[in-house]
Structures are given as C-alpha cells and as structure tokens.
Amino acid sequence: MTWKFPGQAEVDAVSRIFEKILYPQLRLLEQPEKLTKNQIVKCLNLTRHCISGASVVLPFMEGKLIHVTSSKVPRDVIANHSIYDCYP
C-alpha cells in the first residue's frame, strides 16, 4: 500500500472550498435567529461535510482534551435525518 500525502495543490483546493462554501455558512450561522430551521440544518450539514472532507489535510490538534456535553437530542434521531429531509 502506498500513502499519498496532501501537497500544496490539495491544501489550496481545500482553502478555495472553505472560502466558497464553508465561510459563507459560518457567517449565516452567526445570526441563527434570522434563519429558518431548514436553513440552519443546511448550514450545519454543509459545515460538517466541509470539515469532514478536509480532515485529511488538517493538522492534529494539540493541547488539553475538551469534554463536550452530550446532546439532548437522541442519537437515533440525529442518525436518521439528513439535509434532504428539510426539502419537499
């Protein structure tokens, strides 16, 4: 098996994707009260997919581990919904 490490071209591609897709979504999420539930779900899904897809070129995190609070939404509810559930 041969491993390919991301080069500058891959890093540049991720930067362009973030600028075009991720950053506008994050700006929208700064004022969630102006968004519908469906718009929030779409923004969060796009954000999640951008970060997940770019994870191969992101550096490992350093420092103290942060323990987050569990979601009050049951996991099976989260797992059984997608961005497409919001659109007729």
N, C-alpha and C positions, 0 to 999 in steps of 0.2 A: 504494500500500500504506500502510495506517495501522498504526502501532505502538501497542500498549496497554501502558502501564507499570503494574506492580502497585501498587495503592493499599493503604491501611491494612486494608481488608477482606480482601484476598488475603494480606497478611502475617499477619493474625490467624488466618486459616484454616490457614496453614502451621504456626503456633505450636500450634494445637489438635491438628493431626495429629501433630506431634512429641511433644506431651505424651501423647497417647493411644496412639500406635503405636511411635514411634522410641525414646523414653526407656526404656520397659519392656524393649525388646530389648537396648539397650545395657547395662542393669542385669544382664540374664541373661548377657550375654557377659563380664561381669566375672569370672565363675566358670565358665569353659568345661568344667572337669573334671566339673561336675555335669550337663552336658548330653550327650545322645546326638549322634551325628554328624548325624542328620536335624534335630534341634533347632538345632544350630549353623548348618547350611545355611539353615534357615528364617529364623533371626535375621539372618544376614548378608544374605540376599536382601531381607528387609523393610527393613533399614537402607539398603541400596543404592538401593532404589526410592524410599524417602522422600527421601533426599538428592538423587537424580536429579530427582525431581519438583519439589522445592523449589528447584532450582538457579536458576530464573528470578528468584527474589526474594532470593537470597543475594548479598552484595557480592563484588566481585572481590577476590581475595587479593592482598595486598601483601607485599613483603619478598623475601628471598632464596629462589630456587628450591631445592627439596629433591629430590634424585635418589634414587628408591627402588630397592631391589634387585629384580631380576626374580624372578618366581615360579618355583619349581622344578616347578610343575605346568604341563605343556604347554598352550599357549593353546587348541588344538583340544579338549582335554578340558574346559576351562572353558566354552568356547563351546557345547559340545554337551550341557550339563546345565542343568537349571533346578530351581527349588524343587519342581516337581511330580514330579521323578524320585525324590524321597525318600518318596513316599507310594504305597502299593499301590493 
